C-alpha cells in the first residue's frame, strides 16, 4: 500500500516545473521582505 507522501510526490503538482518556479519566486519574495525589515 502506497502512503500519501509517495502519491503526492508522483502527482503533477510536485512534478511541475511551473510549480517549482512559483515556489521559488514566492520564497525569494518572502526572503527579500524579511531582509528589508531587518
C-alpha positions as a printed NumPy array, in Angstrom:
array([[  0.   ,   0.   ,   0.   ],
       [  1.368,   3.376,  -1.004],
       [  1.432,   6.14 ,   1.558],
       [  0.189,   9.66 ,   0.857],
       [  3.687,  11.08 ,   0.553],
       [  4.641,   8.718,  -2.272],
       [  1.393,   9.507,  -4.081],
       [  1.871,  13.254,  -3.592],
       [  5.445,  13.153,  -4.912],
       [  4.223,  11.469,  -8.096],
       [  1.38 ,  13.925,  -8.624],
       [  1.573,  16.552, -11.405],
       [  1.791,  19.304,  -8.793],
       [  5.169,  18.128,  -7.49 ],
       [  6.305,  17.129, -10.961],
       [  5.614,  20.545, -12.438],
       [  8.302,  22.994, -13.479],
       [  5.747,  25.782, -13.212],
       [  5.049,  24.857,  -9.588],
       [  8.774,  24.92 ,  -8.841],
       [  9.153,  28.355, -10.421],
       [  6.19 ,  29.737,  -8.483],
       [  7.529,  28.277,  -5.238],
       [ 10.979,  29.737,  -5.902],
       [  9.502,  33.149,  -6.713],
       [  7.389,  33.118,  -3.55 ],
       [ 10.407,  32.075,  -1.466],
       [ 12.583,  34.901,  -2.768],
       [  9.81 ,  37.455,  -2.259],
       [  9.434,  36.326,   1.364],
       [ 13.217,  36.394,   1.831],
       [ 13.541,  39.902,   0.352],
       [ 10.72 ,  41.173,   2.57 ],
       [ 12.42 ,  39.616,   5.603],
       [ 15.797,  41.193,   4.762],
       [ 14.277,  44.624,   4.145],
       [ 12.647,  44.572,   7.595],
       [ 15.95 ,  43.909,   9.363]])
